[in-house]
Each structure stands twice: as structure tokens, then as C-alpha cells.
Amino acid sequence: MDQCTHEVRAEYWRKIIQACGQRPTGQSAKQWMDENGIREQSYYHWQRRFRQQAYVEVKELPV
């Protein structure tokens, strides 16, 4: 996968994860994913990637 394709996919999944985080109170993430046609496995795969990326970036910050 080339860099451009990766960036487009990453941005797509960032928006999905952000939208899921803003779901109505009382609605589970699973319910939201089912209603929006999002595969749970893909959602958590990308969420994990972003968290790992954020961890690496924070770890590299000068103290």
C-alpha cells in the first residue's frame, strides 16, 4: 500500500472512531457499529493502531 492510500484510510478510520466516541449516551459502541455498518474487528484494529502511534509519539517527546 502506498503512503497516499494509507493516509486516506487512516483519516477515514479516525473520523469513524471519533464519530463512535460521540454516539448518543446509553448506546454501546457495538450498537453504534452495527447501525453504521462498521466491522467491530476493523474498528478495534484501527483504534489500537492509533493508540500505539500516539504512545510512540508521546514517548519520543523530550522531557
PDB file of N, CA, C and O in Angstrom:
ATOM      1  N   MET A   1       0.849  -1.175   0.000  1.00  0.00           N
ATOM      2  CA  MET A   1       0.000   0.000   0.000  1.00  0.00           C
ATOM      3  C   MET A   1       0.894   1.236   0.000  1.00  0.00           C
ATOM      4  O   MET A   1       1.824   1.342   0.800  1.00  0.00           O
ATOM      5  N   ASP A   2       0.606   2.159  -0.895  1.00  0.00           N
ATOM      6  CA  ASP A   2       1.435   3.358  -0.943  1.00  0.00           C
ATOM      7  C   ASP A   2       1.041   4.330   0.177  1.00  0.00           C
ATOM      8  O   ASP A   2       0.003   4.169   0.819  1.00  0.00           O
ATOM      9  N   GLN A   3       1.869   5.316   0.390  1.00  0.00           N
ATOM     10  CA  GLN A   3       1.694   6.261   1.504  1.00  0.00           C
ATOM     11  C   GLN A   3       0.377   7.031   1.387  1.00  0.00           C
ATOM     12  O   GLN A   3      -0.310   7.239   2.387  1.00  0.00           O
ATOM     13  N   CYS A   4       0.031   7.445   0.196  1.00  0.00           N
ATOM     14  CA  CYS A   4      -1.198   8.214  -0.006  1.00  0.00           C
ATOM     15  C   CYS A   4      -2.425   7.385   0.383  1.00  0.00           C
ATOM     16  O   CYS A   4      -3.317   7.875   1.076  1.00  0.00           O
ATOM     17  N   THR A   5      -2.465   6.144  -0.062  1.00  0.00           N
ATOM     18  CA  THR A   5      -3.588   5.268   0.260  1.00  0.00           C
ATOM     19  C   THR A   5      -3.682   5.059   1.767  1.00  0.00           C
ATOM     20  O   THR A   5      -4.773   5.091   2.337  1.00  0.00           O
ATOM     21  N   HIS A   6      -2.543   4.846   2.405  1.00  0.00           N
ATOM     22  CA  HIS A   6      -2.540   4.653   3.850  1.00  0.00           C
ATOM     23  C   HIS A   6      -3.084   5.889   4.569  1.00  0.00           C
ATOM     24  O   HIS A   6      -3.871   5.760   5.507  1.00  0.00           O
ATOM     25  N   GLU A   7      -2.676   7.070   4.144  1.00  0.00           N
ATOM     26  CA  GLU A   7      -3.132   8.308   4.785  1.00  0.00           C
ATOM     27  C   GLU A   7      -4.643   8.493   4.617  1.00  0.00           C
ATOM     28  O   GLU A   7      -5.324   8.933   5.543  1.00  0.00           O
ATOM     29  N   VAL A   8      -5.158   8.157   3.440  1.00  0.00           N
ATOM     30  CA  VAL A   8      -6.600   8.287   3.200  1.00  0.00           C
ATOM     31  C   VAL A   8      -7.368   7.313   4.092  1.00  0.00           C
ATOM     32  O   VAL A   8      -8.368   7.689   4.704  1.00  0.00           O
ATOM     33  N   ARG A   9      -6.907   6.072   4.167  1.00  0.00           N
ATOM     34  CA  ARG A   9      -7.579   5.088   5.024  1.00  0.00           C
ATOM     35  C   ARG A   9      -7.500   5.491   6.494  1.00  0.00           C
ATOM     36  O   ARG A   9      -8.479   5.376   7.230  1.00  0.00           O
ATOM     37  N   ALA A  10      -6.336   5.960   6.910  1.00  0.00           N
ATOM     38  CA  ALA A  10      -6.170   6.362   8.308  1.00  0.00           C
ATOM     39  C   ALA A  10      -7.124   7.504   8.650  1.00  0.00           C
ATOM     40  O   ALA A  10      -7.734   7.493   9.720  1.00  0.00           O
ATOM     41  N   GLU A  11      -7.263   8.476   7.774  1.00  0.00           N
ATOM     42  CA  GLU A  11      -8.167   9.598   8.026  1.00  0.00           C
ATOM     43  C   GLU A  11      -9.624   9.121   8.078  1.00  0.00           C
ATOM     44  O   GLU A  11     -10.400   9.577   8.917  1.00  0.00           O
ATOM     45  N   TYR A  12      -9.985   8.214   7.189  1.00  0.00           N
ATOM     46  CA  TYR A  12     -11.329   7.627   7.192  1.00  0.00           C
ATOM     47  C   TYR A  12     -11.623   6.977   8.536  1.00  0.00           C
ATOM     48  O   TYR A  12     -12.694   7.186   9.105  1.00  0.00           O
ATOM     49  N   TRP A  13     -10.679   6.188   9.049  1.00  0.00           N
ATOM     50  CA  TRP A  13     -10.893   5.494  10.319  1.00  0.00           C
ATOM     51  C   TRP A  13     -10.825   6.435  11.514  1.00  0.00           C
ATOM     52  O   TRP A  13     -11.498   6.194  12.516  1.00  0.00           O
ATOM     53  N   ARG A  14     -10.030   7.502  11.436  1.00  0.00           N
ATOM     54  CA  ARG A  14     -10.026   8.498  12.514  1.00  0.00           C
ATOM     55  C   ARG A  14     -11.412   9.108  12.672  1.00  0.00           C
ATOM     56  O   ARG A  14     -11.905   9.290  13.785  1.00  0.00           O
ATOM     57  N   LYS A  15     -12.029   9.420  11.538  1.00  0.00           N
ATOM     58  CA  LYS A  15     -13.369  10.018  11.576  1.00  0.00           C
ATOM     59  C   LYS A  15     -14.396   9.046  12.137  1.00  0.00           C
ATOM     60  O   LYS A  15     -15.273   9.447  12.902  1.00  0.00           O
ATOM     61  N   ILE A  16     -14.296   7.776  11.767  1.00  0.00           N
ATOM     62  CA  ILE A  16     -15.222   6.766  12.285  1.00  0.00           C
ATOM     63  C   ILE A  16     -15.058   6.619  13.795  1.00  0.00           C
ATOM     64  O   ILE A  16     -16.046   6.583  14.528  1.00  0.00           O
ATOM     65  N   ILE A  17     -13.813   6.535  14.257  1.00  0.00           N
ATOM     66  CA  ILE A  17     -13.555   6.373  15.691  1.00  0.00           C
ATOM     67  C   ILE A  17     -14.038   7.598  16.460  1.00  0.00           C
ATOM     68  O   ILE A  17     -14.596   7.470  17.550  1.00  0.00           O
ATOM     69  N   GLN A  18     -13.827   8.772  15.899  1.00  0.00           N
ATOM     70  CA  GLN A  18     -14.302   9.994  16.546  1.00  0.00           C
ATOM     71  C   GLN A  18     -15.834  10.008  16.606  1.00  0.00           C
ATOM     72  O   GLN A  18     -16.410  10.363  17.635  1.00  0.00           O
ATOM     73  N   ALA A  19     -16.486   9.629  15.522  1.00  0.00           N
ATOM     74  CA  ALA A  19     -17.953   9.607  15.489  1.00  0.00           C
ATOM     75  C   ALA A  19     -18.507   8.603  16.490  1.00  0.00           C
ATOM     76  O   ALA A  19     -19.515   8.872  17.145  1.00  0.00           O
ATOM     77  N   CYS A  20     -17.864   7.461  16.612  1.00  0.00           N
ATOM     78  CA  CYS A  20     -18.308   6.460  17.580  1.00  0.00           C
ATOM     79  C   CYS A  20     -18.170   7.004  19.003  1.00  0.00           C
ATOM     80  O   CYS A  20     -19.012   6.737  19.860  1.00  0.00           O
ATOM     81  N   GLY A  21     -17.126   7.751  19.243  1.00  0.00           N
ATOM     82  CA  GLY A  21     -16.921   8.346  20.559  1.00  0.00           C
ATOM     83  C   GLY A  21     -17.981   9.389  20.902  1.00  0.00           C
ATOM     84  O   GLY A  21     -18.190   9.705  22.073  1.00  0.00           O
ATOM     85  N   GLN A  22     -18.647   9.920  19.880  1.00  0.00           N
ATOM     86  CA  GLN A  22     -19.673  10.938  20.095  1.00  0.00           C
ATOM     87  C   GLN A  22     -21.083  10.361  19.944  1.00  0.00           C
ATOM     88  O   GLN A  22     -22.050  11.100  19.755  1.00  0.00           O
ATOM     89  N   ARG A  23     -21.185   9.045  20.028  1.00  0.00           N
ATOM     90  CA  ARG A  23     -22.501   8.389  19.898  1.00  0.00           C
ATOM     91  C   ARG A  23     -23.404   8.810  21.063  1.00  0.00           C
ATOM     92  O   ARG A  23     -22.922   9.280  22.094  1.00  0.00           O
ATOM     93  N   PRO A  24     -24.704   8.637  20.889  1.00  0.00           N
ATOM     94  CA  PRO A  24     -25.648   9.024  21.953  1.00  0.00           C
ATOM     95  C   PRO A  24     -25.370   8.306  23.272  1.00  0.00           C
ATOM     96  O   PRO A  24     -24.943   7.152  23.290  1.00  0.00           O
ATOM     97  N   THR A  25     -25.615   9.001  24.353  1.00  0.00           N
ATOM     98  CA  THR A  25     -25.450   8.428  25.681  1.00  0.00           C
ATOM     99  C   THR A  25     -26.349   7.205  25.815  1.00  0.00           C
ATOM    100  O   THR A  25     -27.518   7.229  25.431  1.00  0.00           O
ATOM    101  N   GLY A  26     -25.788   6.152  26.359  1.00  0.00           N
ATOM    102  CA  GLY A  26     -26.555   4.936  26.560  1.00  0.00           C
ATOM    103  C   GLY A  26     -26.434   3.941  25.418  1.00  0.00           C
ATOM    104  O   GLY A  26     -26.810   2.778  25.566  1.00  0.00           O
ATOM    105  N   GLN A  27     -25.918   4.382  24.294  1.00  0.00           N
ATOM    106  CA  GLN A  27     -25.739   3.475  23.163  1.00  0.00           C
ATOM    107  C   GLN A  27     -24.339   2.869  23.235  1.00  0.00           C
ATOM    108  O   GLN A  27     -23.350   3.588  23.377  1.00  0.00           O
ATOM    109  N   SER A  28     -24.265   1.559  23.139  1.00  0.00           N
ATOM    110  CA  SER A  28     -22.961   0.902  23.200  1.00  0.00           C
ATOM    111  C   SER A  28     -22.218   1.088  21.877  1.00  0.00           C
ATOM    112  O   SER A  28     -22.824   1.364  20.841  1.00  0.00           O
ATOM    113  N   ALA A  29     -20.901   0.933  21.935  1.00  0.00           N
ATOM    114  CA  ALA A  29     -20.091   1.028  20.726  1.00  0.00           C
ATOM    115  C   ALA A  29     -20.523  -0.035  19.720  1.00  0.00           C
ATOM    116  O   ALA A  29     -20.579   0.227  18.519  1.00  0.00           O
ATOM    117  N   LYS A  30     -20.823  -1.219  20.210  1.00  0.00           N
ATOM    118  CA  LYS A  30     -21.252  -2.314  19.332  1.00  0.00           C
ATOM    119  C   LYS A  30     -22.552  -1.955  18.615  1.00  0.00           C
ATOM    120  O   LYS A  30     -22.683  -2.194  17.415  1.00  0.00           O
ATOM    121  N   GLN A  31     -23.510  -1.386  19.338  1.00  0.00           N
ATOM    122  CA  GLN A  31     -24.772  -0.973  18.724  1.00  0.00           C
ATOM    123  C   GLN A  31     -24.519   0.078  17.642  1.00  0.00           C
ATOM    124  O   GLN A  31     -25.093   0.014  16.555  1.00  0.00           O
ATOM    125  N   TRP A  32     -23.652   1.047  17.953  1.00  0.00           N
ATOM    126  CA  TRP A  32     -23.349   2.107  17.003  1.00  0.00           C
ATOM    127  C   TRP A  32     -22.705   1.527  15.745  1.00  0.00           C
ATOM    128  O   TRP A  32     -23.056   1.908  14.629  1.00  0.00           O
ATOM    129  N   MET A  33     -21.762   0.605  15.933  1.00  0.00           N
ATOM    130  CA  MET A  33     -21.093  -0.018  14.790  1.00  0.00           C
ATOM    131  C   MET A  33     -22.084  -0.796  13.939  1.00  0.00           C
ATOM    132  O   MET A  33     -22.043  -0.710  12.712  1.00  0.00           O
ATOM    133  N   ASP A  34     -22.978  -1.558  14.572  1.00  0.00           N
ATOM    134  CA  ASP A  34     -23.990  -2.320  13.837  1.00  0.00           C
ATOM    135  C   ASP A  34     -24.879  -1.389  13.007  1.00  0.00           C
ATOM    136  O   ASP A  34     -25.170  -1.679  11.847  1.00  0.00           O
ATOM    137  N   GLU A  35     -25.302  -0.285  13.596  1.00  0.00           N
ATOM    138  CA  GLU A  35     -26.172   0.668  12.905  1.00  0.00           C
ATOM    139  C   GLU A  35     -25.470   1.356  11.744  1.00  0.00           C
ATOM    140  O   GLU A  35     -26.116   1.746  10.771  1.00  0.00           O
ATOM    141  N   ASN A  36     -24.156   1.506  11.836  1.00  0.00           N
ATOM    142  CA  ASN A  36     -23.403   2.228  10.821  1.00  0.00           C
ATOM    143  C   ASN A  36     -22.610   1.319   9.881  1.00  0.00           C
ATOM    144  O   ASN A  36     -21.823   1.800   9.066  1.00  0.00           O
ATOM    145  N   GLY A  37     -22.816   0.013   9.996  1.00  0.00           N
ATOM    146  CA  GLY A  37     -22.176  -0.923   9.081  1.00  0.00           C
ATOM    147  C   GLY A  37     -20.670  -1.021   9.245  1.00  0.00           C
ATOM    148  O   GLY A  37     -19.948  -1.250   8.274  1.00  0.00           O
ATOM    149  N   ILE A  38     -20.200  -0.851  10.459  1.00  0.00           N
ATOM    150  CA  ILE A  38     -18.762  -0.902  10.746  1.00  0.00           C
ATOM    151  C   ILE A  38     -18.434  -2.263  11.345  1.00  0.00           C
ATOM    152  O   ILE A  38     -19.079  -2.703  12.297  1.00  0.00           O
ATOM    153  N   ARG A  39     -17.429  -2.926  10.781  1.00  0.00           N
ATOM    154  CA  ARG A  39     -16.993  -4.206  11.338  1.00  0.00           C
ATOM    155  C   ARG A  39     -16.234  -3.954  12.633  1.00  0.00           C
ATOM    156  O   ARG A  39     -15.284  -3.173  12.671  1.00  0.00           O
ATOM    157  N   GLU A  40     -16.663  -4.621  13.681  1.00  0.00           N
ATOM    158  CA  GLU A  40     -16.061  -4.441  15.003  1.00  0.00           C
ATOM    159  C   GLU A  40     -14.559  -4.744  14.970  1.00  0.00           C
ATOM    160  O   GLU A  40     -13.766  -4.021  15.573  1.00  0.00           O
ATOM    161  N   GLN A  41     -14.178  -5.795  14.278  1.00  0.00           N
ATOM    162  CA  GLN A  41     -12.769  -6.185  14.198  1.00  0.00           C
ATOM    163  C   GLN A  41     -11.935  -5.073  13.545  1.00  0.00           C
ATOM    164  O   GLN A  41     -10.843  -4.762  14.021  1.00  0.00           O
ATOM    165  N   SER A  42     -12.431  -4.484  12.479  1.00  0.00           N
ATOM    166  CA  SER A  42     -11.710  -3.403  11.799  1.00  0.00           C
ATOM    167  C   SER A  42     -11.626  -2.164  12.687  1.00  0.00           C
ATOM    168  O   SER A  42     -10.586  -1.510  12.765  1.00  0.00           O
ATOM    169  N   TYR A  43     -12.728  -1.854  13.350  1.00  0.00           N
ATOM    170  CA  TYR A  43     -12.760  -0.688  14.240  1.00  0.00           C
ATOM    171  C   TYR A  43     -11.681  -0.800  15.305  1.00  0.00           C
ATOM    172  O   TYR A  43     -10.897   0.130  15.490  1.00  0.00           O
ATOM    173  N   TYR A  44     -11.630  -1.924  16.004  1.00  0.00           N
ATOM    174  CA  TYR A  44     -10.675  -2.074  17.094  1.00  0.00           C
ATOM    175  C   TYR A  44      -9.239  -2.215  16.585  1.00  0.00           C
ATOM    176  O   TYR A  44      -8.297  -1.847  17.286  1.00  0.00           O
ATOM    177  N   HIS A  45      -9.066  -2.744  15.376  1.00  0.00           N
ATOM    178  CA  HIS A  45      -7.735  -2.805  14.764  1.00  0.00           C
ATOM    179  C   HIS A  45      -7.177  -1.392  14.581  1.00  0.00           C
ATOM    180  O   HIS A  45      -6.047  -1.105  14.976  1.00  0.00           O
ATOM    181  N   TRP A  46      -7.981  -0.519  13.979  1.00  0.00           N
ATOM    182  CA  TRP A  46      -7.520   0.848  13.742  1.00  0.00           C
ATOM    183  C   TRP A  46      -7.393   1.630  15.044  1.00  0.00           C
ATOM    184  O   TRP A  46      -6.474   2.437  15.185  1.00  0.00           O
ATOM    185  N   GLN A  47      -8.278   1.413  15.979  1.00  0.00           N
ATOM    186  CA  GLN A  47      -8.180   2.103  17.264  1.00  0.00           C
ATOM    187  C   GLN A  47      -6.865   1.740  17.954  1.00  0.00           C
ATOM    188  O   GLN A  47      -6.191   2.603  18.517  1.00  0.00           O
ATOM    189  N   ARG A  48      -6.512   0.473  17.906  1.00  0.00           N
ATOM    190  CA  ARG A  48      -5.260   0.014  18.507  1.00  0.00           C
ATOM    191  C   ARG A  48      -4.056   0.649  17.798  1.00  0.00           C
ATOM    192  O   ARG A  48      -3.101   1.067  18.452  1.00  0.00           O
ATOM    193  N   ARG A  49      -4.103   0.719  16.469  1.00  0.00           N
ATOM    194  CA  ARG A  49      -3.006   1.336  15.710  1.00  0.00           C
ATOM    195  C   ARG A  49      -2.814   2.786  16.114  1.00  0.00           C
ATOM    196  O   ARG A  49      -1.682   3.224  16.318  1.00  0.00           O
ATOM    197  N   PHE A  50      -3.908   3.545  16.234  1.00  0.00           N
ATOM    198  CA  PHE A  50      -3.807   4.954  16.604  1.00  0.00           C
ATOM    199  C   PHE A  50      -3.296   5.130  18.029  1.00  0.00           C
ATOM    200  O   PHE A  50      -2.514   6.042  18.299  1.00  0.00           O
ATOM    201  N   ARG A  51      -3.725   4.278  18.927  1.00  0.00           N
ATOM    202  CA  ARG A  51      -3.240   4.361  20.306  1.00  0.00           C
ATOM    203  C   ARG A  51      -1.752   4.050  20.392  1.00  0.00           C
ATOM    204  O   ARG A  51      -1.012   4.714  21.118  1.00  0.00           O
ATOM    205  N   GLN A  52      -1.317   3.035  19.645  1.00  0.00           N
ATOM    206  CA  GLN A  52       0.108   2.696  19.631  1.00  0.00           C
ATOM    207  C   GLN A  52       0.923   3.838  19.035  1.00  0.00           C
ATOM    208  O   GLN A  52       1.997   4.163  19.541  1.00  0.00           O
ATOM    209  N   GLN A  53       0.425   4.443  17.974  1.00  0.00           N
ATOM    210  CA  GLN A  53       1.106   5.562  17.340  1.00  0.00           C
ATOM    211  C   GLN A  53       1.210   6.742  18.317  1.00  0.00           C
ATOM    212  O   GLN A  53       2.262   7.374  18.419  1.00  0.00           O
ATOM    213  N   ALA A  54       0.136   7.030  19.019  1.00  0.00           N
ATOM    214  CA  ALA A  54       0.143   8.125  19.992  1.00  0.00           C
ATOM    215  C   ALA A  54       1.123   7.837  21.118  1.00  0.00           C
ATOM    216  O   ALA A  54       1.821   8.740  21.579  1.00  0.00           O
ATOM    217  N   TYR A  55       1.179   6.600  21.560  1.00  0.00           N
ATOM    218  CA  TYR A  55       2.108   6.218  22.624  1.00  0.00           C
ATOM    219  C   TYR A  55       3.546   6.453  22.182  1.00  0.00           C
ATOM    220  O   TYR A  55       4.345   7.005  22.939  1.00  0.00           O
ATOM    221  N   VAL A  56       3.877   6.046  20.985  1.00  0.00           N
ATOM    222  CA  VAL A  56       5.241   6.222  20.462  1.00  0.00           C
ATOM    223  C   VAL A  56       5.576   7.708  20.361  1.00  0.00           C
ATOM    224  O   VAL A  56       6.681   8.120  20.713  1.00  0.00           O
ATOM    225  N   GLU A  57       4.629   8.512  19.884  1.00  0.00           N
ATOM    226  CA  GLU A  57       4.865   9.952  19.744  1.00  0.00           C
ATOM    227  C   GLU A  57       5.083  10.614  21.104  1.00  0.00           C
ATOM    228  O   GLU A  57       5.961  11.465  21.244  1.00  0.00           O
ATOM    229  N   VAL A  58       4.296  10.232  22.096  1.00  0.00           N
ATOM    230  CA  VAL A  58       4.437  10.819  23.426  1.00  0.00           C
ATOM    231  C   VAL A  58       5.759  10.365  24.055  1.00  0.00           C
ATOM    232  O   VAL A  58       6.439  11.145  24.722  1.00  0.00           O
ATOM    233  N   LYS A  59       6.103   9.128  23.840  1.00  0.00           N
ATOM    234  CA  LYS A  59       7.329   8.581  24.400  1.00  0.00           C
ATOM    235  C   LYS A  59       8.560   9.290  23.829  1.00  0.00           C
ATOM    236  O   LYS A  59       9.580   9.394  24.511  1.00  0.00           O
ATOM    237  N   GLU A  60       8.477   9.775  22.595  1.00  0.00           N
ATOM    238  CA  GLU A  60       9.608  10.417  21.946  1.00  0.00           C
ATOM    239  C   GLU A  60       9.739  11.901  22.305  1.00  0.00           C
ATOM    240  O   GLU A  60      10.730  12.534  21.940  1.00  0.00           O
ATOM    241  N   LEU A  61       8.770  12.456  23.004  1.00  0.00           N
ATOM    242  CA  LEU A  61       8.836  13.870  23.385  1.00  0.00           C
ATOM    243  C   LEU A  61       9.964  14.090  24.379  1.00  0.00           C
ATOM    244  O   LEU A  61      10.189  13.262  25.262  1.00  0.00           O
ATOM    245  N   PRO A  62      10.672  15.203  24.239  1.00  0.00           N
ATOM    246  CA  PRO A  62      11.739  15.492  25.210  1.00  0.00           C
ATOM    247  C   PRO A  62      11.147  15.801  26.584  1.00  0.00           C
ATOM    248  O   PRO A  62      10.086  16.413  26.699  1.00  0.00           O
ATOM    249  N   VAL A  63      11.832  15.381  27.582  1.00  0.00           N
ATOM    250  CA  VAL A  63      11.350  15.569  28.973  1.00  0.00           C
ATOM    251  C   VAL A  63      11.838  16.859  29.549  1.00  0.00           C
ATOM    252  O   VAL A  63      11.532  17.176  30.698  1.00  0.00           O
TER     253      VAL A  63
END
